[in-house]
Each structure stands twice: as C-alpha cells, then as structure tokens.
Amino acid sequence: MVEQVLDAIIDGKLRPGEPLPPEGVLAEELHVSRLTLREAVRLLQAQGVIVQVPGRRHRVAPVAQWTGLEAVVRHARSAGERKRSSLELLEVRMMIETGAAQLAAERRTETDLDAMRDLIERMKTAHAKTDVAAFVAADLEFHDVILRAADNRILVAALLPLTAMLAETRSETSAVSEIREHAIAEHTAIVAALASGDRLAARDAMASHMDQTRGDLLEYVHSRR
C-alpha cells in the first residue's frame, strides 16, 4: 500500500504541496480499506513524504523534504530521474565504498581475499559468455564481501536500501562489453590493494574504480540515449 501511494505521487496523480483526496475517496481509488490506507499514510509520514496539517487534510511534501531513504530511492528509480539518480548513486558509492575499502584493508581475512578472487574469476567467465546477469551477480557479491570485511554493521545497513537500485544500474552498464573489461581490471587492482593491507592504497583503488565507472556510464550509456 505504501508503494502504491508512492507510485501515485511519483506518477503525478498526487502532487506535492496539494492536499490528499478525502480518505474515503482515496481508499476507494486504491481499492483498500480506510484502516489500511491510514496505516500507509502513517508510514509515509514517518518518511517525510506526507505531512500532517492540523485541522485540514494531509498534504504531499516536496521530494526534497523526504527523509525516508527507501522513498527517495523509489523516486530516483522512476523513468524521468534515472540519469540523474545513477550519477547520484555513484557519488554515494564513492563516499561509502572508499571508506569501506580502507577499513577492509586492515580487517579482511585470507578467506575474504580468496572469495574476491573467486568472484573475479566468475566475472571473467560471465564476460566471456556475455552472461550479463551472472556478471552483475558476481560484481555485487564482490562489493558485498568488501563491505562485510570492513566489519562495521552500520556501514552494511546504510547500503542495504540501495541494493535494488545498484542491481538495476549494474545491469544497464554491464551490458556493455568494454565496461565489463574495465570492471574486471579495476576489481583485480582492488584485491591487490586489499591484500597489501595498505589503507590508502585500498581507498585509492576503490576511488579509481568509481571514477572509471562514472566515465563509462557517461560515455557508453548516457551518451547513447
């Protein structure tokens, strides 16, 4: 129900700044009970999407005022926002994953390194077969190993809501052969840096990967739209 209301806002059926339709009308339009609708509205209030106005009907808040990460990500994944959101996501990944790599350089185990090397081999095999789905799965798992090797529970939880968006973006870029080749080379450099135990080298290797990904996204994906 929360997603239905969010989609109605994203699609422009419910506009920011305008009051929500009367509860009975909106419940009927969405084919749910008033009780279910009230609970959905309550949850969206907690995310800053809907604002309570004393003595009047609730209104939809501007997207810039939303505080719930899941709501913001859902809006960012909408068709009209994909180009901007893919670049925003890379900026967030740059901040989070370079820090994760620094921590992982000191905290990773040999098991972690072996897992990453195995995943690179999976990426190579998938690339040779042009199996984009398998390539993306190995790519995402590679970064997941680094996050968990950083051994920081809050860090892992911070990136979880972005998982769906990451998978979608990776599928888009990994469909390009050149990008897959670049990713394999960058991931190999990251493992070498992590194996050295050098925090700054690990950070720089991850930053290089993020820069390469951004460049590839602009050159091979956005320029062709």
N, C-alpha and C positions, 0 to 999 in steps of 0.2 A: 504494500500500500504506500509506503514511504517512497519507493521508486516510482510508482505511478504518479504521485503528486509531483515529485521532482521532474519527471519527464514532461508533465503538463506545463511546468514552469519553463523548462528548457525549450520546449516547442512553442512557447509564446501564448499558450492557452490561458495561463495565469501569469499576469505581468507584474514585474517588480514595481513596488510603490502603490499598487492598486489593492483594494481590499479583496479578501477571498469571497467567493459567492456564498450565499447563505448555506449553513451547514446541511440542511435537508436537500438543497439543490445539488450541492457538490457531491454528497453521498450517493444521490440517485445517478448522477452523471458517471460516477466511478464504479457504480454497481456494488457498493458496500454498505454496511450498516453505519449508523451515526456513531456508534461506540468505536468501531474500527477506525473511522475517519478521525475521531477525536484523538485516538492514540497515535495515529500517524502524524497529526498536526503537532501533538506534544513532542514527539521525537524530532520533528523538523524545527521546532522552536529551540530545542537543545543544541541544534547545529547552526542556529542563527539564520535559517532560511526563511522562517516565518516569524513575524514579530507580533506580540500581543499588544493590542491597543485598548486600554480600559474604556469600557462603555461603547465600544464600536467593534466591528468585525476585524479579525486579524488581517494583516497585510503581508504581502511578499516582500522580503528585503532585497535590495540590490545585491548582485553576486559578490561584489567587492566586500560586503559586510558578512558574508557567510563564514562561519568558523569551523564547520564540520569538514574534515578532510575528505571523507567519502562523498559528500555532496559536491564539493569543489571538483574532485576528480571526475565525478559523473558528468558535471557540466563541461569540464575540459575535454572529455572524450566525445562530446557531441560534434556533429559534422562541421559546423561553422567555426569550431575552435581548435580543430586538430593540429593545424600547422603551428599555431602559437603554443599550444599545450605541449607538443612534442619537444619544442625548444626549451620551454619552462621546465619540463621534466628532466632534461639533460642538465640544466643548471642546478636542480635539486640533487641529482645524482652526483654531480661534481662535488658538491659540498659534503654529502653524506659518505660517498664511497671512497673519496680520497682519505677521509678521516678513518674510515673502517680499515683501509689498507695499511695505514700507519699502525693502528692497534694490532692488526693481524700479523704484521711483520715480527712483532715481539711475542705474540701469544699463539701463533699457529703451531700445529704439531706436524710430524712427518706424515701422519695419516691424512691431514688436511692437504699437504702438498701432493701426495700421491693421488688423492681424489681429484684435485685440479688438473693434474697431468692426464689422468684418465679421461676427464671431461674434454680436454683439448683434443685428444685422440678421437673421441666421439664427434667433436665438431669437424675434424678433418674428414672423417668417414662420411658424415652427413653432407659436407660440402661436395665431396667427390660424387655423391649420388644425387646432388641437388635436392636433398630432402630438407626443405626449409623448416618443417615442424620439428624434426629431430635436432636440427642445428640450434633452433631457438630454445628448445628444452635444455640442451646441454649448456648453452650460453647462460640462461637464467640460473641453472643449478650451480655453475661456476661462481657467479657472483654471490649466490646464497652461501656457498662454502666460505667465502671470504667474510661475509657478514657474521656468520656464526663463529668463525675463527677469531674474530675481534672480541668475542666473549663479553658482549655488552647487551643485556636483554632489552634495554630501552631503544638502542640502535636498531635492533631487529624489528621491534614493534613499530618503530617510526616508518619503516619502509614497507611493511606488510600491506597497508591500504593501497599502495601504488602497484601492487603485483599485477593486477589485471591490465592496467594501463601499460606497464612495462612489456607484458607479453604481446599486446597489440602492436606497440611501436616496434618491437624487435622483429615481429613477423613481417612488418612493412619494409624494414631496412634489410633484413637478412634474405629477402627475395632477390637481392642484387648480388651477383657473384663476386664483384670487386669488394663489396663491403664485407662479405664473409671472409675473404682472404685477409683483409686488413684486420678483422677481429681476431683471427687465429694468431697473427703476428703479435698483436697487442697483448693478447692473453698470455702468450708464451713469455713475453717480456715481464709481465706482472708476476708470473710464477717465479721467474729468476730473481726478481727483486725481493719477493717474499722469502724465498729460500735463503737469501743473503742475510736476512734479519735486519736490514738497514731500513729504518722507518722512513727516512726522507726519500730513499730510492723507491720504496713501495708507493709512497704518496705520488711521486713524480711519474711513475709508470702508470698508475691509475689515471692521473690527470691527462697524460698523453693519450690514453685510450678514450677518455671522454672528449678530448679535443678532436681526435680522429673521427669519432662517431658523429660529432656535430658537423664536421666538414663533409663527411659522407652523406649525412642527412640532407644538407643544403644542396650538395652537388648532384646526387643521384636520385633523390626523392622529391624534394620541394621544387627543384628547377624543372621537373618534368610534368608538373601539374598545370 
